[in-house]
Amino acid sequence: MQNFNILIVGAGVAGLTCANLLKKQGAQFKLIEKESFDNFNGSGYMLGLLPLGGRVLTELDLDKEYFDHSMEMANYEIHKENGTLNKAYSLDFINKEYGSYRGIGRKELIDILTKNIGVENIQFGTSVTQIQQTENTVHVNYSNGKKEIFDLVIVADGIHSDTRKLLWNENEYKYYDTGWGGWVAWLENQDLNVYKEYWGASSFMGLYPVKNKIGIFLGGPNDAVKKQGLKSFAEKIKDEILPEFDVLHKSLDRLASTENPFYWEFHDCRTNDWNKGNVILLGDSACGFLPTAGVGASMAMDSASAFVDELSRTDKEHIEYGIKLYIKRQKKRVETAQEDSRKLAKLMFVKSGLIAGVRDYAFRFYSIKQLAKNISKTIEG
Ligand SMILES: Cc1cc2nc3c(=O)[nH]c(=O)nc-3n(C[C@H](O)[C@H](O)[C@H](O)COP(=O)(O)OP(=O)(O)OC[C@H]3O[C@@H](n4cnc5c(N)ncnc54)[C@H](O)[C@@H]3O)c2cc1C
C-alpha cells in the first residue's frame, strides 16, 4: 500500500480509525474535515464501545489511552418511566468472553485517535465538491477550489454524507425514520457503571456513564416533543418519576438547564452499494445506526479494520477488487446489526400506554441468555 495515494473524507470515528490503520501500514493518505479547527470535536456525546470496536484500539497500540479515558460497563437495566426497575442484566458475559465493554465520550475517543495522526495533518474546513473517475484514478475538486488526483477515496463523512450525494443518486440510499428524537446533555462528576434506560409510553430516557460523568438522553415522538419543548417535556417526565430516584431528577434538571442542546432525530441510513469504482463509503455513510443502537461506532471501527486488512493485500491496479472482497466480508454483518437495532427501537419507541404495559410485562421474561445471544451475534458476525 506504500505507493497508494489515498484521500479520507471526514475525521470522525471511521475516518480517523482508518487513518491510524493506514499509517501503521506505512501508507500515504490525506485526511480532510469539513469543520474548522476551532469547531472540531466539541463536547460530543457518550459512546458505549463493544470489544468489537475497542479491540481495534488494541491493534493500534492505543489500548492504554483508551482504558485510561473510559470505564468498564458491568450492568444494563431497563426501567419503567416512573423509575422502578423492570429488568436487570449483567454484562459480564461480554467483559469475560470478548473483552471490556466500555463507556467513553466521543470527544475523548476522537482525541485518542487524533493523537497518532497529529491535528496538523488534518486539513480542516475542507470538503469535496466534485468527483470524477477514470480507470483506477479519482479526480477530486475541493471546496477551496483546488484539485487533486487519488488512487482511492474513502468517504467517511457520517450519516448525512454530502460526499455520497456527488456519486450516489437519492434512490441508492434510504433513511429509516423512527419518528422519534431527543436531546443529549452531560451530568458532570458522577460515577455509575450501569446503563440505565427508562422505557415509557411516548417517552424514552437513558443514562449512559463514561468516566466521571453521565450522558443523559431524553426523547419521545418528534411532533409531540418538539411542540412541548425541552423544558416542559422534562418537567412532565419529572412529574412521573418517583421522588426516591434522585439521579433521574438531577439528570432532568441538568438537561432542562442546558442551553441550546442538540436535538437528534432518531433515524438511520443504508446505502445499497458501498462503492463506486475506487470510491468507498465507510462507517455511517455506508450504513448508519440509530443513536440508541449503541453499536455504530464499534461497527465503524471494525469496518475500518476489515477494510485496511483487505487493502493491505491489494496492489494499485486492483484496488476495486480489494474493495469488493471487503464489502463481501463486512456488509452482511453490518446490515444484520442494523436490522436488529431497528427491531429493538420498535420495542423502545412505543406511544400507547397499554402497549408499553404489555411490553414491560413481556420484557421480564426476556432472559440474559437471549440478550447474550443477540449481542454475541453482533460481536461475532
Ligand atoms: C447521540 C448519539 C449516541 C450514540 N451512541 C453510540 C453508542 O453508544 N455506541 C456506538 O457504537 N455508537 C453510538 N452512536 C453512533 C456513532 O456515533 C456513529 O455510528 C459513529 O460516530 C459513526 O462514525 P463515522 O465516522 O461514520 O461518522 P462520524 O463519527 O459522525 O464522523 C463524520 C465526520 O465527517 C465530518 N464531515 C461531515 N460532512 C463532511 C464533509 N462533507 N466533508 C468532510 N468532512 C465531513 C464530520 O464533521 C465528522 O467529523 C451514537 C450516535 C449519536 C448521535
The ligand as a Gaussian input file, in Angstrom:
#p B3LYP/6-31G(d) Opt

LIG

0 1
 C      -26.299000      10.719000      20.429000
 C      -25.588000       9.544000      19.821000
 C      -25.243000       8.460000      20.635000
 C      -24.552000       7.381000      20.080000
 N      -24.195000       6.349000      20.898000
 C      -23.466000       5.333000      20.406000
 C      -23.002000       4.288000      21.249000
 O      -23.280000       4.255000      22.444000
 N      -22.218000       3.327000      20.712000
 C      -21.879000       3.321000      19.398000
 O      -21.132000       2.421000      18.966000
 N      -22.330000       4.278000      18.553000
 C      -23.104000       5.279000      19.024000
 N      -23.534000       6.268000      18.193000
 C      -23.261000       6.165000      16.743000
 C      -21.851000       6.593000      16.400000
 O      -21.579000       7.878000      16.907000
 C      -21.674000       6.610000      14.889000
 O      -22.125000       5.380000      14.363000
 C      -20.218000       6.809000      14.509000
 O      -19.751000       8.050000      15.008000
 C      -20.047000       6.744000      13.005000
 O      -18.743000       7.129000      12.641000
 P      -18.491000       7.917000      11.268000
 O      -17.031000       8.178000      11.233000
 O      -19.117000       7.191000      10.156000
 O      -19.271000       9.271000      11.425000
 P      -18.947000      10.476000      12.401000
 O      -18.276000       9.972000      13.625000
 O      -20.226000      11.217000      12.511000
 O      -17.857000      11.353000      11.630000
 C      -18.119000      12.034000      10.432000
 C      -17.051000      13.128000      10.281000
 O      -17.136000      13.685000       8.968000
 C      -17.168000      15.116000       9.051000
 N      -17.901000      15.611000       7.874000
 C      -19.235000      15.711000       7.701000
 N      -19.508000      16.125000       6.458000
 C      -18.326000      16.289000       5.824000
 C      -17.949000      16.669000       4.521000
 N      -18.872000      16.975000       3.595000
 N      -16.636000      16.735000       4.201000
 C      -15.691000      16.419000       5.140000
 N      -15.980000      16.049000       6.389000
 C      -17.280000      15.964000       6.729000
 C      -17.865000      15.391000      10.376000
 O      -17.606000      16.698000      10.828000
 C      -17.246000      14.296000      11.249000
 O      -16.012000      14.699000      11.782000
 C      -24.250000       7.367000      18.709000
 C      -24.615000       8.443000      17.887000
 C      -25.288000       9.519000      18.449000
 C      -25.667000      10.658000      17.564000

